[in-house]
Amino acid sequence: MNKNIFRFHPSRLRRGGVQMMRAVVLVLAVAMTIPAWAGVRPVKSRVEPIYPDLAKRMKVEGTVKLEVTVDADGKVTDVKKVSGNSLLTFAAEDAVRKWKFESGAGATTVEVSLTFAIGQ
């Protein structure tokens, strides 16, 4: 009986590991770029948010990140908070609902960041 059939070959394992690592890196690179292509829609008209009085008095500053759904005509159909201070969220959502985006092939989701600073 031939005992060489079951012999362990480290060089084969190394070559297979390198190939597997290359495949994983390629898949991750492609997966990271797809959302960037899907969420790019230029803003045609932008309404600035009104700084809430309570937030001003409390000296609350920060960035509000929103997930905005835009239809094919460029109208905002839905806005969801991703992160940010709750005192600033309503003003940010209200302003973004009035934005108009460039027309596109279909509905897309875009991430928008609005920064609130008292000195602005």
C-alpha positions in Angstrom: 0.0 0.0 0.0 1.2 3.5 -0.9 1.7 5.6 2.3 2.5 8.8 0.4 -1.1 9.4 -0.4 -1.9 10.6 3.1 1.3 12.5 3.6 1.0 16.2 4.8 2.6 18.8 2.5 3.1 22.2 4.1 3.9 23.9 0.8 0.4 23.0 -0.5 -1.2 24.3 2.6 0.8 27.6 2.3 -0.2 28.1 -1.4 -3.8 27.4 -0.6 -3.8 29.8 2.3 -2.3 32.6 0.2 -4.9 32.0 -2.5 -7.7 32.0 0.0 -6.4 35.2 1.6 -6.3 36.9 -1.8 -9.9 35.8 -2.5 -11.1 37.1 0.9 -9.4 40.5 0.3 -11.0 40.8 -3.1 -14.5 40.0 -1.9 -14.1 42.5 1.0 -12.9 45.2 -1.3 -15.8 44.7 -3.7 -18.4 44.5 -0.8 -17.1 47.8 0.6 -17.4 49.7 -2.6 -21.0 48.6 -3.6 -22.8 50.7 -0.9 -20.7 53.7 -1.9 -22.0 53.4 -5.5 -25.6 52.9 -4.5 -25.8 55.9 -2.1 -24.4 58.7 -4.3 -27.1 61.2 -5.2 -26.1 64.9 -5.6 -28.3 67.4 -3.7 -30.1 69.9 -6.0 -31.6 72.1 -3.3 -30.7 72.1 0.4 -32.6 73.6 3.3 -30.4 74.4 6.4 -31.8 73.2 9.7 -33.0 75.6 12.3 -31.0 75.3 15.6 -33.5 74.3 18.3 -33.7 77.0 21.1 -33.5 74.4 23.9 -30.3 72.9 22.4 -28.8 76.4 22.1 -29.6 77.3 25.7 -28.1 73.9 26.8 -25.1 74.5 24.5 -25.7 71.2 22.8 -23.6 70.7 19.7 -22.9 67.7 17.5 -23.5 65.8 14.3 -26.7 64.1 13.4 -26.4 61.2 10.9 -29.5 60.3 8.9 -30.5 57.6 6.5 -32.5 59.3 3.7 -34.6 57.4 1.2 -34.9 59.3 -2.1 -37.4 58.3 -4.9 -36.6 58.4 -8.6 -37.7 62.0 -9.0 -35.3 63.2 -6.2 -37.9 63.7 -3.5 -37.2 62.6 0.0 -39.7 59.9 1.0 -38.3 58.7 4.4 -35.8 59.9 7.0 -34.4 57.7 9.8 -31.9 58.7 12.5 -28.7 56.7 12.5 -26.9 58.6 15.3 -26.8 62.0 17.0 -28.3 64.0 19.9 -32.1 63.7 20.2 -32.4 67.5 20.8 -31.0 68.0 17.3 -32.6 65.1 15.5 -36.0 66.7 14.8 -34.5 69.8 13.3 -32.2 67.8 11.1 -35.0 65.5 9.9 -37.3 68.4 9.3 -34.7 70.2 7.1 -33.7 67.1 5.1 -37.3 66.3 4.3 -37.4 69.6 2.3 -34.2 68.7 0.3 -34.4 67.9 -3.4 -31.9 65.5 -4.9 -31.0 64.9 -8.6 -33.3 62.5 -10.4 -32.1 58.9 -10.7 -33.1 55.5 -12.1 -34.9 54.4 -8.9 -35.2 54.9 -5.2 -31.9 55.0 -3.3 -30.8 55.4 0.3 -28.3 58.1 1.1 -26.5 58.8 4.4 -26.5 62.5 5.3 -24.6 64.2 8.2 -25.6 67.6 9.6 -23.4 69.3 12.1 -24.8 71.7 14.6 -22.4 74.2 16.2 -23.4 77.2 18.3 -21.0 79.6 16.5 -22.6 78.9 13.1 
